[in-house]
């Protein structure tokens, strides 16, 4: 499949590398010149639990290069910080033809609505993945996944043959994907994860595994997940609190991965708090569900990111 990754950082780079390794025609578009130059000259280095691979990839900082050399993409995958979704979607219009599908597996909720400003809803695929990645340096990413479960769904309409083909392509890259009109439940299951690993993790600057530690981290995790489940269930999604808590501790207790929001904080850039914890707070308010833990975390993160340069250490 002709796939263009819009964003080749931790997640875009890792997923793009996996898709390339599976034999797809992959282009990586990123704004980091050194990263792109390294990939162009030496390939993309992918570290996994099974070893290191160096993959030949097409990389550029200009979307127009993709169209000039490869025409329209069959699939565009948007994998950028949610704060840049609008700009990156507008950039991608150069390679989005009448038959191109656009997939977002970004953290949180709300990105598909932004993409829909420019792309018909029947060609937008919403998804979530438990995969994780880290940028080790220019042209070098590491797969730090503890789980590869991925779920996708159409933003509008049924699961078509094309969406099934996208699902098969992701499966071929090892992403353990399933396509279902009910994937919104999986998206909110991921919210249980992100509100803890990103929310608690960013404030404390701790890894996913450290966030799980008893007594303090674990206590916060349970309260945060409880609130996310209550909001999701008010939306009719049927999350089971005990199941989500057990899943979180099983998967993330051994993890040494630092969340994307930790990585954003380290670079002193704006986080995705609005599409993660902020989305829970807004939905909770809309539905009349109290979410005091998530609300506190939301305001703390906003304070931190608004004052990176003012912090004592």
C-alpha positions as CSV (number, residue, x, y, z in Angstrom):
1,X,0.0,0.0,0.0
2,X,1.2,3.6,-0.7
3,X,1.4,5.1,2.8
4,X,2.5,8.5,3.8
5,X,3.3,9.2,7.4
6,X,2.6,12.8,8.4
7,X,4.9,13.1,11.3
8,X,7.9,10.8,11.7
9,X,8.7,11.2,15.4
10,X,8.3,8.6,18.1
11,X,5.1,7.0,16.9
12,X,5.1,8.1,13.2
13,X,8.7,6.9,12.8
14,X,8.2,3.6,14.6
15,X,4.9,2.7,12.8
16,X,6.3,4.0,9.5
17,X,9.4,1.8,9.9
18,X,7.2,-1.2,10.7
19,X,5.1,-0.6,7.6
20,X,8.2,-0.2,5.4
21,X,9.7,-3.4,6.9
22,X,6.4,-5.2,5.9
23,X,6.9,-4.2,2.2
24,X,4.7,-1.1,1.9
25,X,5.6,1.9,-0.2
26,X,6.2,4.3,2.7
27,X,7.0,8.0,2.7
28,X,7.9,9.8,5.9
29,X,7.2,13.6,6.1
30,X,8.6,15.5,9.1
31,X,9.7,19.1,9.8
32,X,13.0,18.1,11.6
33,X,15.6,18.7,8.9
34,X,18.4,16.6,10.6
35,X,16.1,13.7,11.1
36,X,15.0,13.7,7.5
37,X,18.5,14.2,6.2
38,X,19.8,11.2,8.2
39,X,17.0,9.0,6.9
40,X,17.6,10.1,3.3
41,X,21.3,9.3,3.6
42,X,21.5,6.3,5.9
43,X,18.0,4.9,6.3
44,X,15.8,4.8,9.4
45,X,17.2,2.8,12.4
46,X,14.6,0.9,14.3
47,X,15.4,-0.7,17.6
48,X,13.0,-3.5,18.8
49,X,13.1,-6.2,21.4
50,X,14.3,-8.5,18.6
51,X,17.3,-6.4,17.6
52,X,18.1,-3.4,15.3
53,X,17.1,-2.9,11.7
54,X,18.1,-0.2,9.2
55,X,15.3,0.4,6.8
56,X,15.5,2.2,3.5
57,X,12.7,4.8,3.5
58,X,11.6,7.8,1.5
59,X,11.8,10.9,3.7
60,X,11.2,14.6,3.1
61,X,10.3,17.8,4.8
62,X,8.0,18.8,1.8
63,X,4.7,17.1,1.1
64,X,4.9,18.2,-2.5
65,X,7.9,16.0,-3.0
66,X,5.7,13.0,-2.2
67,X,3.2,14.0,-4.9
68,X,5.8,14.8,-7.4
69,X,7.5,11.4,-7.1
70,X,4.7,9.2,-6.1
71,X,1.3,10.9,-6.8
72,X,-1.6,10.6,-4.4
73,X,-1.3,8.4,-1.3
74,X,-3.6,5.5,-0.8
75,X,-3.4,6.1,3.0
76,X,-2.2,9.1,4.9
77,X,-1.5,8.5,8.6
78,X,-1.4,11.5,10.8
79,X,0.9,11.0,13.8
80,X,1.7,14.4,15.2
81,X,1.2,16.3,18.5
82,X,-2.5,17.1,18.5
83,X,-1.7,20.8,18.6
84,X,-0.5,20.5,15.0
85,X,-3.4,18.4,13.5
86,X,-5.0,21.3,11.7
87,X,-1.7,22.5,10.0
88,X,-0.5,19.0,9.1
89,X,-3.9,18.1,7.6
90,X,-3.8,21.2,5.4
91,X,-0.2,20.3,4.4
92,X,-1.3,16.8,3.5
93,X,-4.0,18.0,1.0
94,X,-1.3,17.9,-1.7
95,X,-1.3,14.1,-1.5
96,X,-4.9,13.4,-0.6
97,X,-6.8,12.4,-3.8
98,X,-10.4,11.4,-4.3
99,X,-9.7,7.8,-3.2
100,X,-7.2,8.6,-0.3
101,X,-8.1,7.6,3.2
102,X,-6.8,9.5,6.2
103,X,-6.1,7.6,9.5
104,X,-5.6,9.2,12.9
105,X,-4.2,7.1,15.7
106,X,-3.2,10.2,17.7
107,X,-3.7,10.4,21.5
108,X,-7.1,11.4,22.8
109,X,-10.3,12.4,21.1
110,X,-11.1,15.3,18.8
111,X,-8.4,14.9,16.1
112,X,-10.8,13.4,13.6
113,X,-13.1,16.4,13.9
114,X,-10.2,18.7,13.0
115,X,-9.3,16.5,10.0
116,X,-12.9,16.6,8.9
117,X,-12.6,20.3,8.2
118,X,-10.7,19.3,5.1
119,X,-11.4,15.7,4.3
120,X,-14.8,14.0,3.8
121,X,-15.9,12.1,6.9
122,X,-16.4,8.9,4.9
123,X,-12.7,8.8,4.1
124,X,-11.5,9.4,7.7
125,X,-10.5,6.5,9.9
126,X,-10.4,6.9,13.6
127,X,-8.2,4.6,15.6
128,X,-6.1,4.0,18.6
129,X,-3.0,1.8,19.3
130,X,-1.2,0.7,22.5
131,X,2.1,0.8,20.6
132,X,4.7,3.1,21.9
133,X,7.9,4.7,20.5
134,X,10.8,6.9,21.4
135,X,13.1,9.0,19.3
136,X,16.7,8.1,20.1
137,X,18.2,10.7,17.7
138,X,18.1,11.8,14.1
139,X,17.1,8.9,11.9
140,X,16.8,6.6,14.9
141,X,13.6,5.4,16.7
142,X,12.9,2.7,19.3
143,X,9.9,0.5,19.6
144,X,9.1,0.6,23.3
145,X,5.7,-1.1,23.1
146,X,4.4,-3.3,25.8
147,X,1.3,-4.2,23.8
148,X,0.4,-3.8,20.1
149,X,-3.3,-3.9,20.2
150,X,-4.8,-1.5,17.6
151,X,-8.4,-0.7,16.7
152,X,-9.8,1.4,13.9
153,X,-13.2,2.5,12.8
154,X,-14.8,4.7,10.1
155,X,-15.6,8.2,11.2
156,X,-18.9,7.8,9.3
157,X,-20.6,4.8,7.7
158,X,-19.8,1.1,7.8
159,X,-16.5,-0.7,7.7
160,X,-15.7,-0.8,4.0
161,X,-13.5,-3.1,2.0
162,X,-10.9,-0.3,1.9
163,X,-10.9,0.0,5.7
164,X,-10.5,-3.7,6.0
165,X,-7.5,-3.5,3.6
166,X,-6.0,-0.8,5.9
167,X,-6.6,-3.1,8.8
168,X,-4.8,-5.9,7.0
169,X,-1.9,-3.6,6.2
170,X,-1.5,-2.6,9.9
171,X,-1.7,-6.3,10.8
172,X,1.0,-7.1,8.3
173,X,3.2,-4.6,10.2
174,X,2.6,-6.3,13.5
175,X,0.1,-3.8,15.0
176,X,-2.5,-6.5,15.9
177,X,-5.3,-4.4,14.3
178,X,-9.0,-5.0,14.2
179,X,-11.6,-2.9,12.4
180,X,-15.0,-2.4,14.0
181,X,-17.7,0.3,14.2
182,X,-17.4,-0.2,17.9
183,X,-13.7,1.0,18.1
184,X,-14.8,4.1,20.0
185,X,-14.8,1.9,23.1
186,X,-11.1,1.0,22.4
187,X,-10.4,4.7,22.0
188,X,-11.8,5.4,25.5
189,X,-10.0,2.4,26.9
190,X,-6.8,4.1,25.6
191,X,-8.0,7.3,27.4
192,X,-7.7,5.3,30.7
193,X,-4.1,4.6,29.8
194,X,-3.2,8.1,28.5
195,X,-4.8,10.0,31.4
196,X,-2.5,8.1,33.7
197,X,0.8,7.6,31.8
198,X,0.6,11.1,30.2
199,X,-1.3,13.0,32.9
200,X,0.2,11.7,36.1
201,X,3.5,10.8,34.3
202,X,4.0,14.3,32.9
203,X,3.4,16.1,36.3
204,X,5.7,13.7,38.2
205,X,8.2,13.2,35.3
206,X,8.0,9.5,36.0
207,X,8.0,6.5,33.6
208,X,4.8,4.4,33.0
209,X,6.0,1.7,35.4
210,X,6.8,4.2,38.1
211,X,3.4,5.7,37.8
212,X,2.0,2.3,38.7
213,X,3.9,2.0,42.0
214,X,2.1,1.5,45.3
215,X,0.9,3.3,47.3
216,X,0.7,6.8,45.8
217,X,0.9,6.3,42.0
218,X,-1.4,3.3,42.1
219,X,-3.9,5.2,44.2
220,X,-4.0,8.0,41.7
221,X,-4.2,5.6,38.8
222,X,-7.3,3.9,40.3
223,X,-9.1,7.2,40.8
224,X,-8.3,8.6,37.3
225,X,-9.4,5.4,35.6
226,X,-12.6,5.3,37.7
227,X,-13.5,8.8,36.4
228,X,-12.7,8.0,32.8
229,X,-14.9,4.9,33.0
230,X,-17.8,6.8,34.4
231,X,-17.6,9.4,31.6
232,X,-17.3,6.6,29.0
233,X,-20.2,4.7,30.4
234,X,-22.4,7.9,30.4
235,X,-21.6,7.9,26.7
236,X,-22.9,4.3,26.4
237,X,-19.5,2.7,25.9
238,X,-19.7,0.1,28.7
239,X,-16.2,0.1,30.1
240,X,-15.7,-2.1,33.2
241,X,-13.6,-0.4,35.8
242,X,-12.0,-3.5,37.3
243,X,-11.0,-4.7,33.9
244,X,-9.4,-1.5,32.9
245,X,-7.5,-1.2,36.1
246,X,-6.3,-4.8,35.9
247,X,-5.2,-4.2,32.2
248,X,-3.4,-1.0,33.1
249,X,-1.3,-2.5,35.9
250,X,-0.6,-5.7,33.9
251,X,0.7,-3.9,30.8
252,X,2.4,-0.8,32.3
253,X,3.9,-2.0,35.7
254,X,7.0,-3.4,33.9
255,X,7.3,-0.5,31.5
256,X,10.3,1.8,31.5
257,X,8.7,4.0,28.7
258,X,8.2,7.7,29.2
259,X,4.9,8.9,27.8
260,X,4.6,11.3,24.9
261,X,3.6,14.1,27.2
262,X,6.8,13.5,29.3
263,X,8.8,13.8,26.1
264,X,6.9,17.0,25.2
265,X,7.6,18.5,28.7
266,X,11.3,17.6,28.4
267,X,11.5,19.6,25.2
268,X,9.4,22.4,26.7
269,X,6.7,22.2,24.1
270,X,2.9,22.3,24.3
271,X,1.4,19.0,25.3
272,X,-1.7,17.1,24.1
273,X,-3.5,17.7,27.4
274,X,-6.5,19.2,25.6
275,X,-7.3,16.0,23.7
276,X,-6.5,13.7,26.6
277,X,-7.3,14.8,30.2
278,X,-9.0,18.0,28.9
279,X,-11.4,15.9,26.8
280,X,-12.4,13.9,29.8
281,X,-13.0,17.1,31.8
282,X,-15.1,18.6,29.0
283,X,-17.2,15.4,28.5
284,X,-17.6,15.0,32.2
285,X,-18.9,18.6,32.5
286,X,-21.2,18.1,29.5
287,X,-22.7,14.9,30.9
288,X,-22.8,16.0,34.6
289,X,-20.2,13.5,35.7
290,X,-17.8,14.8,38.4
291,X,-14.2,14.3,37.5
292,X,-12.2,16.0,40.3
293,X,-8.9,14.0,39.9
294,X,-8.8,14.6,36.1
295,X,-9.7,18.2,36.6
296,X,-6.9,18.8,39.0
297,X,-4.4,17.1,36.7
298,X,-5.7,19.1,33.8
299,X,-5.1,22.4,35.5
300,X,-1.7,21.4,36.8
301,X,-0.5,20.4,33.4
302,X,-1.7,23.6,31.9
303,X,0.1,25.6,34.6
304,X,3.4,23.6,34.0
305,X,3.4,24.0,30.3
306,X,2.5,27.7,30.5
307,X,5.6,28.3,32.8
308,X,8.3,25.9,31.6
309,X,10.9,28.7,31.7
310,X,9.8,29.9,35.1
311,X,10.3,26.6,36.9
312,X,12.8,26.4,39.7
313,X,14.2,23.0,38.4
